[in-house]
């Protein structure tokens, strides 16, 4: 193993700054988030001594995170040398983020939001505010995003779609035309990101309360549930397909599990049965499966929702 990296991780543990959590041997809590400034121990640090993964951090208050770097150490007043050349292991555990340049705020008041807001209003029945579009990780200036964060000129007409950021920094665009069935959703074609990348909303959760993980297939499903089927202290994930297990694995990779975590899977009506591995079932308090009896999915107005629980894993 990389001896310098292992010594670095040992120094972090021995600093006494981080408190070990009772659920996982490689998970610690820090009082301060270097990103949002929260000081109520919502920042979690993963320091694994059994492999060469670098230390990673994630704040459940602002949902930001990444590799433990100089900025992170400075925020905690730690004078620890970072080994040169440490990189993400092939298995990336936090948000699959590859580029440290990924834009945190993807939509500002300088962006025109009328078109996407009207589209969401037609689909969901609610006209979103700018702050809600920021929660949804809507990319207000996709051309600028591609140029700045991918370092390339757009290779597709960006104006025909509303674009949302994925966990790996890539963006995915939804055609504004509902009958454009051939390419309703299109991932941007770039070599600057790796990994599959899924969709998560920027919704902070309180780790001192029961966490509800909402897993659905599509982005509009998540937005519809956010507005029309509100659940307290919720973290939203869209798997961009029917592989709901992948969404649960993403949650586990972020260190979210235990008796204070409930999983709520909102399956599309064309999915017959949701199958989960037995070892996954035991990692959470409850896992529920729901279906909308009034429509195929959940990206619909509230009067088109008739959600019922059809399955419970114990």
VOBAPA-489191 format. One record per residue (C-alpha): residue in three letters; x negated, y negated, z. Coordinates in steps of 0.5 Angstrom, whole numbers, padded with zeros to 4 digits. Layout:
<tornus>
<tornu ALA, <X, Y, Z>>,
...
</tornus>
This chain:
<tornus>
<tornu UNK, <0000, 0000, 0000>>,
<tornu UNK, <-0002, -0007, -0001>>,
<tornu UNK, <-0006, -0008, 0006>>,
<tornu UNK, <-0005, -0016, 0006>>,
<tornu UNK, <0002, -0016, 0004>>,
<tornu UNK, <0003, -0011, 0010>>,
<tornu UNK, <-0001, -0015, 0015>>,
<tornu UNK, <0003, -0021, 0013>>,
<tornu UNK, <0010, -0018, 0014>>,
<tornu UNK, <0007, -0016, 0021>>,
<tornu UNK, <0005, -0023, 0023>>,
<tornu UNK, <0012, -0025, 0021>>,
<tornu UNK, <0015, -0020, 0026>>,
<tornu UNK, <0010, -0021, 0031>>,
<tornu UNK, <0011, -0029, 0031>>,
<tornu UNK, <0017, -0028, 0036>>,
<tornu UNK, <0021, -0033, 0031>>,
<tornu UNK, <0026, -0028, 0029>>,
<tornu UNK, <0031, -0023, 0033>>,
<tornu UNK, <0032, -0016, 0030>>,
<tornu UNK, <0039, -0014, 0029>>,
<tornu UNK, <0042, -0008, 0032>>,
<tornu UNK, <0044, -0005, 0026>>,
<tornu UNK, <0038, -0004, 0021>>,
<tornu UNK, <0031, -0003, 0023>>,
<tornu UNK, <0028, -0008, 0018>>,
<tornu UNK, <0033, -0014, 0019>>,
<tornu UNK, <0032, -0020, 0023>>,
<tornu UNK, <0036, -0026, 0024>>,
<tornu UNK, <0033, -0033, 0024>>,
<tornu UNK, <0036, -0039, 0028>>,
<tornu UNK, <0035, -0044, 0022>>,
<tornu UNK, <0037, -0044, 0015>>,
<tornu UNK, <0031, -0048, 0011>>,
<tornu UNK, <0036, -0049, 0005>>,
<tornu UNK, <0043, -0052, 0009>>,
<tornu UNK, <0040, -0054, 0016>>,
<tornu UNK, <0045, -0049, 0019>>,
<tornu UNK, <0042, -0048, 0026>>,
<tornu UNK, <0047, -0042, 0029>>,
<tornu UNK, <0043, -0036, 0027>>,
<tornu UNK, <0046, -0035, 0020>>,
<tornu UNK, <0040, -0034, 0017>>,
<tornu UNK, <0038, -0026, 0016>>,
<tornu UNK, <0031, -0024, 0014>>,
<tornu UNK, <0029, -0017, 0011>>,
<tornu UNK, <0022, -0015, 0013>>,
<tornu UNK, <0021, -0008, 0011>>,
<tornu UNK, <0015, -0004, 0013>>,
<tornu UNK, <0016, 0002, 0009>>,
<tornu UNK, <0015, -0001, 0002>>,
<tornu UNK, <0012, -0006, -0002>>,
<tornu UNK, <0018, -0011, -0002>>,
<tornu UNK, <0016, -0018, 0000>>,
<tornu UNK, <0020, -0021, 0006>>,
<tornu UNK, <0027, -0024, 0003>>,
<tornu UNK, <0032, -0028, 0007>>,
<tornu UNK, <0039, -0030, 0006>>,
<tornu UNK, <0044, -0035, 0009>>,
<tornu UNK, <0051, -0033, 0010>>,
<tornu UNK, <0053, -0040, 0012>>,
<tornu UNK, <0051, -0043, 0005>>,
<tornu UNK, <0050, -0036, 0001>>,
<tornu UNK, <0043, -0038, -0001>>,
<tornu UNK, <0037, -0034, 0000>>,
<tornu UNK, <0030, -0031, -0004>>,
<tornu UNK, <0023, -0029, -0002>>,
<tornu UNK, <0020, -0032, 0004>>,
<tornu UNK, <0015, -0037, 0001>>,
<tornu UNK, <0011, -0043, 0004>>,
<tornu UNK, <0018, -0048, 0004>>,
<tornu UNK, <0021, -0042, 0009>>,
<tornu UNK, <0015, -0042, 0013>>,
<tornu UNK, <0014, -0049, 0014>>,
<tornu UNK, <0021, -0050, 0016>>,
<tornu UNK, <0020, -0045, 0022>>,
<tornu UNK, <0013, -0048, 0024>>,
<tornu UNK, <0009, -0042, 0022>>,
<tornu UNK, <0002, -0042, 0020>>,
<tornu UNK, <0002, -0036, 0016>>,
<tornu UNK, <-0002, -0034, 0010>>,
<tornu UNK, <0002, -0032, 0004>>,
<tornu UNK, <-0002, -0026, 0000>>,
<tornu UNK, <-0003, -0028, -0007>>,
<tornu UNK, <0000, -0024, -0012>>,
<tornu UNK, <0006, -0021, -0008>>,
<tornu UNK, <0012, -0020, -0013>>,
<tornu UNK, <0019, -0017, -0013>>,
<tornu UNK, <0019, -0010, -0013>>,
<tornu UNK, <0023, -0007, -0019>>,
<tornu UNK, <0029, -0006, -0014>>,
<tornu UNK, <0031, -0013, -0012>>,
<tornu UNK, <0035, -0013, -0006>>,
<tornu UNK, <0038, -0021, -0006>>,
<tornu UNK, <0042, -0023, -0011>>,
<tornu UNK, <0037, -0020, -0016>>,
<tornu UNK, <0035, -0027, -0017>>,
<tornu UNK, <0029, -0027, -0022>>,
<tornu UNK, <0027, -0034, -0023>>,
<tornu UNK, <0026, -0039, -0017>>,
<tornu UNK, <0028, -0045, -0021>>,
<tornu UNK, <0036, -0042, -0022>>,
<tornu UNK, <0040, -0048, -0021>>,
<tornu UNK, <0044, -0048, -0014>>,
<tornu UNK, <0049, -0054, -0016>>,
<tornu UNK, <0052, -0052, -0023>>,
<tornu UNK, <0057, -0057, -0023>>,
<tornu UNK, <0057, -0064, -0021>>,
<tornu UNK, <0061, -0071, -0022>>,
<tornu UNK, <0057, -0072, -0028>>,
<tornu UNK, <0060, -0066, -0032>>,
<tornu UNK, <0067, -0066, -0036>>,
<tornu UNK, <0072, -0061, -0032>>,
<tornu UNK, <0078, -0062, -0035>>,
<tornu UNK, <0078, -0057, -0040>>,
<tornu UNK, <0076, -0051, -0036>>,
<tornu UNK, <0081, -0054, -0030>>,
<tornu UNK, <0087, -0054, -0035>>,
<tornu UNK, <0085, -0047, -0037>>,
<tornu UNK, <0085, -0044, -0030>>,
<tornu UNK, <0091, -0048, -0029>>,
<tornu UNK, <0094, -0044, -0035>>,
<tornu UNK, <0092, -0038, -0032>>,
<tornu UNK, <0092, -0038, -0025>>,
<tornu UNK, <0097, -0044, -0024>>,
<tornu UNK, <0092, -0048, -0020>>,
<tornu UNK, <0089, -0054, -0022>>,
<tornu UNK, <0082, -0054, -0019>>,
<tornu UNK, <0078, -0059, -0016>>,
<tornu UNK, <0070, -0061, -0017>>,
<tornu UNK, <0069, -0058, -0011>>,
<tornu UNK, <0072, -0051, -0012>>,
<tornu UNK, <0069, -0051, -0019>>,
<tornu UNK, <0062, -0051, -0015>>,
<tornu UNK, <0065, -0045, -0011>>,
<tornu UNK, <0066, -0042, -0017>>,
<tornu UNK, <0059, -0043, -0020>>,
<tornu UNK, <0062, -0046, -0026>>,
<tornu UNK, <0057, -0049, -0030>>,
<tornu UNK, <0059, -0056, -0032>>,
<tornu UNK, <0053, -0057, -0037>>,
<tornu UNK, <0051, -0050, -0040>>,
<tornu UNK, <0047, -0053, -0046>>,
<tornu UNK, <0043, -0057, -0041>>,
<tornu UNK, <0042, -0050, -0036>>,
<tornu UNK, <0040, -0046, -0042>>,
<tornu UNK, <0034, -0051, -0044>>,
<tornu UNK, <0032, -0053, -0037>>,
<tornu UNK, <0032, -0046, -0033>>,
<tornu UNK, <0031, -0041, -0039>>,
<tornu UNK, <0027, -0046, -0043>>,
<tornu UNK, <0030, -0045, -0050>>,
<tornu UNK, <0035, -0048, -0054>>,
<tornu UNK, <0042, -0045, -0054>>,
<tornu UNK, <0043, -0039, -0059>>,
<tornu UNK, <0051, -0039, -0059>>,
<tornu UNK, <0056, -0045, -0059>>,
<tornu UNK, <0057, -0047, -0052>>,
<tornu UNK, <0063, -0051, -0053>>,
<tornu UNK, <0068, -0046, -0054>>,
<tornu UNK, <0067, -0042, -0047>>,
<tornu UNK, <0067, -0044, -0040>>,
<tornu UNK, <0061, -0041, -0037>>,
<tornu UNK, <0060, -0038, -0030>>,
<tornu UNK, <0053, -0037, -0027>>,
<tornu UNK, <0051, -0029, -0025>>,
<tornu UNK, <0047, -0027, -0019>>,
<tornu UNK, <0041, -0026, -0024>>,
<tornu UNK, <0041, -0033, -0026>>,
<tornu UNK, <0044, -0031, -0033>>,
<tornu UNK, <0051, -0034, -0035>>,
<tornu UNK, <0057, -0031, -0038>>,
<tornu UNK, <0062, -0035, -0042>>,
<tornu UNK, <0070, -0034, -0043>>,
<tornu UNK, <0073, -0036, -0049>>,
<tornu UNK, <0078, -0041, -0048>>,
<tornu UNK, <0083, -0038, -0053>>,
<tornu UNK, <0087, -0032, -0050>>,
<tornu UNK, <0088, -0028, -0056>>,
<tornu UNK, <0080, -0028, -0058>>,
<tornu UNK, <0080, -0021, -0056>>,
<tornu UNK, <0073, -0019, -0059>>,
<tornu UNK, <0069, -0024, -0055>>,
<tornu UNK, <0073, -0026, -0049>>,
<tornu UNK, <0067, -0026, -0045>>,
<tornu UNK, <0060, -0026, -0047>>,
<tornu UNK, <0054, -0026, -0043>>,
<tornu UNK, <0048, -0031, -0046>>,
<tornu UNK, <0043, -0027, -0050>>,
<tornu UNK, <0036, -0029, -0046>>,
<tornu UNK, <0030, -0025, -0044>>,
<tornu UNK, <0029, -0030, -0038>>,
<tornu UNK, <0033, -0026, -0033>>,
<tornu UNK, <0033, -0019, -0032>>,
<tornu UNK, <0038, -0014, -0028>>,
<tornu UNK, <0045, -0013, -0029>>,
<tornu UNK, <0047, -0019, -0025>>,
<tornu UNK, <0054, -0019, -0023>>,
<tornu UNK, <0059, -0025, -0020>>,
<tornu UNK, <0060, -0028, -0013>>,
<tornu UNK, <0063, -0034, -0011>>,
<tornu UNK, <0059, -0039, -0007>>,
<tornu UNK, <0064, -0038, -0001>>,
<tornu UNK, <0060, -0038, 0006>>,
<tornu UNK, <0062, -0033, 0011>>,
<tornu UNK, <0061, -0033, 0019>>,
<tornu UNK, <0057, -0027, 0021>>,
<tornu UNK, <0060, -0028, 0028>>,
<tornu UNK, <0067, -0026, 0025>>,
<tornu UNK, <0070, -0020, 0021>>,
<tornu UNK, <0067, -0021, 0014>>,
<tornu UNK, <0072, -0019, 0009>>,
<tornu UNK, <0069, -0017, 0002>>,
<tornu UNK, <0073, -0018, -0004>>,
<tornu UNK, <0071, -0014, -0010>>,
<tornu UNK, <0075, -0015, -0017>>,
<tornu UNK, <0073, -0013, -0024>>,
<tornu UNK, <0073, -0020, -0027>>,
<tornu UNK, <0072, -0027, -0025>>,
<tornu UNK, <0079, -0030, -0026>>,
<tornu UNK, <0081, -0024, -0022>>,
<tornu UNK, <0077, -0027, -0016>>,
<tornu UNK, <0079, -0034, -0018>>,
<tornu UNK, <0087, -0032, -0018>>,
<tornu UNK, <0085, -0028, -0011>>,
<tornu UNK, <0082, -0034, -0008>>,
<tornu UNK, <0088, -0039, -0009>>,
<tornu UNK, <0094, -0034, -0009>>,
<tornu UNK, <0092, -0029, -0004>>,
<tornu UNK, <0088, -0032, 0001>>,
<tornu UNK, <0084, -0028, 0006>>,
<tornu UNK, <0080, -0031, 0012>>,
<tornu UNK, <0072, -0031, 0012>>,
<tornu UNK, <0072, -0028, 0005>>,
<tornu UNK, <0066, -0026, 0001>>,
<tornu UNK, <0068, -0025, -0007>>,
<tornu UNK, <0065, -0021, -0012>>,
<tornu UNK, <0067, -0019, -0019>>,
<tornu UNK, <0063, -0013, -0022>>,
<tornu UNK, <0065, -0015, -0029>>,
<tornu UNK, <0068, -0008, -0030>>,
<tornu UNK, <0071, -0002, -0026>>,
<tornu UNK, <0064, 0000, -0023>>,
<tornu UNK, <0067, -0002, -0016>>,
<tornu UNK, <0061, 0002, -0013>>,
<tornu UNK, <0056, -0003, -0016>>,
<tornu UNK, <0060, -0009, -0012>>,
<tornu UNK, <0059, -0005, -0005>>,
<tornu UNK, <0052, -0003, -0007>>,
<tornu UNK, <0051, -0011, -0008>>,
<tornu UNK, <0054, -0012, -0001>>,
<tornu UNK, <0049, -0007, 0002>>,
<tornu UNK, <0043, -0010, -0001>>,
<tornu UNK, <0045, -0017, 0002>>,
<tornu UNK, <0045, -0013, 0009>>,
<tornu UNK, <0053, -0014, 0010>>,
<tornu UNK, <0055, -0008, 0013>>,
<tornu UNK, <0058, -0005, 0020>>,
<tornu UNK, <0064, -0005, 0024>>,
<tornu UNK, <0065, -0012, 0023>>,
<tornu UNK, <0066, -0011, 0015>>,
<tornu UNK, <0072, -0009, 0011>>,
<tornu UNK, <0072, -0008, 0004>>,
<tornu UNK, <0078, -0010, 0000>>,
<tornu UNK, <0078, -0007, -0007>>,
<tornu UNK, <0083, -0010, -0012>>,
<tornu UNK, <0083, -0005, -0018>>,
<tornu UNK, <0086, -0006, -0025>>,
<tornu UNK, <0092, -0002, -0026>>,
<tornu UNK, <0089, 0002, -0032>>,
<tornu UNK, <0084, 0005, -0026>>,
<tornu UNK, <0087, 0011, -0024>>,
<tornu UNK, <0083, 0013, -0018>>,
<tornu UNK, <0077, 0009, -0014>>,
<tornu UNK, <0072, 0014, -0012>>,
<tornu UNK, <0067, 0013, -0007>>,
<tornu UNK, <0061, 0017, -0004>>,
<tornu UNK, <0062, 0019, 0003>>,
<tornu UNK, <0056, 0016, 0006>>,
<tornu UNK, <0058, 0009, 0003>>,
<tornu UNK, <0065, 0010, 0007>>,
<tornu UNK, <0062, 0011, 0014>>,
<tornu UNK, <0058, 0004, 0013>>,
<tornu UNK, <0064, 0000, 0014>>,
<tornu UNK, <0070, -0001, 0019>>,
<tornu UNK, <0075, 0000, 0013>>,
<tornu UNK, <0075, 0000, 0006>>,
<tornu UNK, <0082, -0001, 0002>>,
<tornu UNK, <0084, -0001, -0005>>,
<tornu UNK, <0090, -0005, -0008>>,
<tornu UNK, <0094, -0006, -0014>>,
<tornu UNK, <0098, -0011, -0017>>,
<tornu UNK, <0105, -0008, -0019>>,
<tornu UNK, <0107, -0014, -0023>>,
<tornu UNK, <0101, -0015, -0027>>,
<tornu UNK, <0095, -0011, -0030>>,
<tornu UNK, <0090, -0015, -0026>>,
<tornu UNK, <0090, -0021, -0021>>,
<tornu UNK, <0088, -0027, -0026>>,
<tornu UNK, <0095, -0029, -0026>>,
<tornu UNK, <0100, -0034, -0022>>,
<tornu UNK, <0102, -0033, -0015>>,
<tornu UNK, <0109, -0031, -0018>>,
<tornu UNK, <0106, -0025, -0022>>,
<tornu UNK, <0103, -0022, -0016>>,
<tornu UNK, <0106, -0016, -0012>>,
<tornu UNK, <0100, -0013, -0009>>,
<tornu UNK, <0100, -0007, -0005>>,
<tornu UNK, <0095, -0003, -0001>>,
<tornu UNK, <0095, 0004, -0005>>,
<tornu UNK, <0089, 0007, -0002>>,
<tornu UNK, <0085, 0007, 0005>>,
<tornu UNK, <0078, 0010, 0006>>,
<tornu UNK, <0076, 0013, 0013>>,
</tornus>
